[in-house]
Amino acid sequence: MIGRNDSCWCGSGKKWKKCHYPEFPADLTLAQQYLKNYRIVLKTPEQVEKIGRACKITAKILDELCKAAKPGVTTQSLDELSRQLHSKAGATPAPLGYGSPPYPKSICTSLNEVICHGIPDERPLQEGDILNIDVSSIVDGFFGDCSRMVMIGNVSEEKRHVVEVALRCLNLAINVCRPGNAIWQIGKAIEDYATSCGCSVVNQFVGHGVGISFHEPPEIPHHYNQIMTPFAPGMIFTIEPMINAGVREGILDPKDRWTVRTKDLKPSAQWEHTLLITEKGHEILTIP
């Protein structure tokens, strides 16, 4: 989404705020205030309905992929199943061809020490693996986004611990999402709990607005921060804390330029939902 200080879309060479930035009357609606002050689009009821449908389909695809993740199954075969499920649902996988370099697969499959953006390949899943499957789908032009951890057979105590801590972090963060609270409280809820459990919170990646675009304002940090933007009805965003058993730093794979692994190669875990802020609280949109 274009920012106030970005070049204007018209090609004038001026900043957007000095050219075609929309002028609002003095008495702004809440939606106009959020667009002007934060670049956040508060979704209309019609948009909420369509984004909600995209999220439901995304969650159902994720559910099927998690059921299929068993010892001996390759992450490449999960990607192939993902493409079949998307096609059957009339959906498009949002990651496919996204970014630079273009992401080559339809889902992200992050194993063990991989923090995020793991690329499906021919490695079979093994007893003791932990796996994050991240699904993002486009349905009729609207986006849904969610991920879940799968433990393959019996896993080590360290891996089980980080998976459970990451899920608890997500749920604690969801609980603070309501009008009257602000974005910074998400990061506080997550980092307070994670550090109390001896884990660390990745600060190189954030949650994000979603629905009309794959990634849109606001950014949702999962670590301590000072973002005072208050929650407002119509905000839709992801919460996706990445929790490490060791140090928080991640290292980008220099070859594929997507896969990010923990610096100390200790396990990492992540769970993700897309949320809608409502008048009274929140609604989790990515429940199958």
C-alpha angles and dihedrals in degrees: 000000000000117000129216092253096045122102112277116260091234093072096242092131091236125118114266091244089057096045127026099358105139118256114223128199117253092257100064125189117233090255091052092048092053093047093049100040102033106013086238118145111216103211123237120233089257091053092046090055093051094043089048090055091050090050093050092052091046091051092049091052090050090049092055092047092051090052090052095051103103137139111292095023114118122224086233089062088051088054090051090050089049091056091050092049092048092050092048091050094047090245135131123223105242098206095057107107092354122144134356116326089028111252105247103210140054097239139023117243112189116188129199107308093018109108097193148330095044110173118228114248143158097282109121117230111254136206107273097029123130116208134192114204113196119193126186119176139185116216118180089338096310127108137230126183134187143139139194140192123242122195111210108218117305112356131190120271090247092055094045090050096053092046092052094044091051092052092048090049091054093049093047090050092050090053093064094052108109138104110285093040127086140223095260090066091067092061092044093052091049100043094042091057099037094052092045086059094050095256132118133228121231110236099184095081133043142193116254149196113276141174110076091039133018090246122017137146137326110061111213111206116201094204131066111300143150101237103142097184106137122227114253133186110271096034111131121189145141129253110201113159115194108209124191129202089216134017120353098232121107128200121216115228105247093210105051095021091214111070114087119196131187112265092234094038092239117143124280132196137194138183124186140193134173112232136198120206110224133189091266103029133304144314125215104225098186100069112121 
